[in-house]
Amino acid sequence: MSEIEPLTWEATYAIVDALQERHPLRDLAEVSLEQIYRWVIALPNFDDDPALANDEILMDIYREWLDRLVVS
């Protein structure tokens, strides 16, 4: 059985994968950066300092998630 890789703030793509899996039907127009922050730090394999988050990191996560929704 494979272990789940720990997530850090630098793992934008993996974080978006995990968020899409946990919140597949969310309307991102109604999701705040604060909500994304709370969801990320609540991920079971998130293993980074929550204090390192900033608006740029959270916006990168948001944009990647939104891009995937537009493409699919």
C-alpha positions in Angstrom: 0.0 0.0 0.0 1.4 3.4 -1.0 1.8 6.2 1.4 0.1 9.5 0.8 2.7 12.3 0.0 2.6 15.1 2.5 1.4 18.4 1.0 3.2 21.7 1.4 2.3 25.2 0.2 4.6 24.7 -2.8 2.5 21.7 -4.0 -0.2 23.8 -5.7 -1.2 21.1 -8.2 -1.4 18.4 -5.6 -3.4 20.7 -3.3 -5.9 21.5 -6.0 -6.2 17.7 -6.7 -7.1 17.1 -3.1 -9.4 20.1 -2.9 -11.3 19.0 -6.0 -11.7 15.6 -4.6 -13.1 16.9 -1.2 -15.1 19.8 -2.6 -16.1 18.7 -6.2 -19.3 20.8 -6.6 -18.1 24.1 -5.1 -18.8 27.3 -7.0 -15.5 29.0 -6.9 -17.1 32.4 -7.4 -18.5 32.0 -3.8 -15.2 30.7 -2.3 -13.0 33.1 -0.4 -9.2 32.9 0.0 -9.9 32.4 3.7 -12.1 29.4 2.9 -9.3 27.9 0.7 -6.9 28.4 3.5 -9.1 26.6 6.0 -9.7 23.7 3.5 -6.0 23.3 2.7 -4.9 23.2 6.3 -7.7 20.7 7.0 -6.4 18.3 4.4 -5.3 15.1 6.2 -1.9 15.0 4.5 -1.2 18.7 4.7 2.2 19.0 6.5 3.4 22.6 6.4 3.3 25.6 8.6 -0.1 27.3 8.2 1.5 30.6 9.0 3.5 30.5 5.8 0.3 31.0 3.7 -0.1 34.4 2.0 -2.5 35.8 -0.5 -0.2 35.0 -3.4 -0.1 31.3 -2.5 -3.8 31.1 -2.0 -4.5 33.0 -5.2 -2.2 30.5 -7.1 -4.3 27.6 -5.7 -7.5 29.4 -6.6 -6.4 30.2 -10.1 -5.2 26.6 -10.8 -8.5 25.3 -9.5 -10.4 27.7 -11.7 -8.3 26.9 -14.7 -9.1 23.2 -14.3 -12.8 23.9 -14.1 -12.7 26.0 -17.3 -10.8 23.4 -19.2 -13.0 20.5 -18.2 
